[in-house]
Amino acid sequence: MADFTLYMVRHGQTYFNIYNKLQGWSNSPLTDKGIQNAVDTGNKLASTKFVAAYCSDTTRAMDTANMILAKNTASDLDTPVTSKFFREEFYGYFEGTDMDQAWYLAGAPHGMPTFRSIVEQKSIGKAKDLLKAADPFHDAEDNNEYWQRLDQGLALIKANSEIHDGDNVLLVSHGNTLLSLVERFGNGQFDVTERPANGSITKLHFHDDQIEVTAFNVQ
């Protein structure tokens, strides 16, 4: 496997972000500010050469990725590879629910009434398990189901024979997905209780089948 850097970008602001609603596999459009998030990030990365680009198959991620690539003068990429593997966590019954209310219902019975308290006392992985348990349909992804899916996305990137040592790869994804990766590969160096900013950049270094987070939530 090549030794390369993955630039992970959170999509631009959406209307559900403004309304504080859980937005996993459901979708809402980018706001004007969200479009500006994508343009600003595109300008920051305009001179970074990407040999490959990926994104979640949600329109908020695809729109953000396309705007970033449109600004890029160092790459020959027009569109990203889209995949459901890079989607946000599926929140099941709680899709579109007020975020604070959903995490209260998941965590309060266990003495953890907020997402922050769940993560501080347990982990983001445990938050997924608690939300699935609280889902009356049990459709929300638990931690194991989530990683079975996302690991396929990581494998998809690793298997790309066009990626060589020293290359850069772009991935546009989602807030909880970024936090989940940083919790797993960040060696406890980063605060995962706060969601990364829309349009922010997180870097992951892939080396000898190991992954290391080298920057988080850069704005």
NORHUBEL-V476820 format. One record per helix or strand of 2 or more residues. SS is the DSSP state (H for helix, E for strand). FROM is the first residue (numbers start at 1). TO is the last residue. If there is no record, write none. Layout:
[[SS FROM TO] [SS FROM TO]]
This chain:
[[E 4 10] [H 15 18] [H 32 44] [E 52 56] [H 59 71] [E 81 83] [H 84 86] [H 92 94] [H 99 110] [H 115 121] [H 124 134] [H 143 158] [E 168 173] [H 175 185] [E 201 207] [E 210 218]]
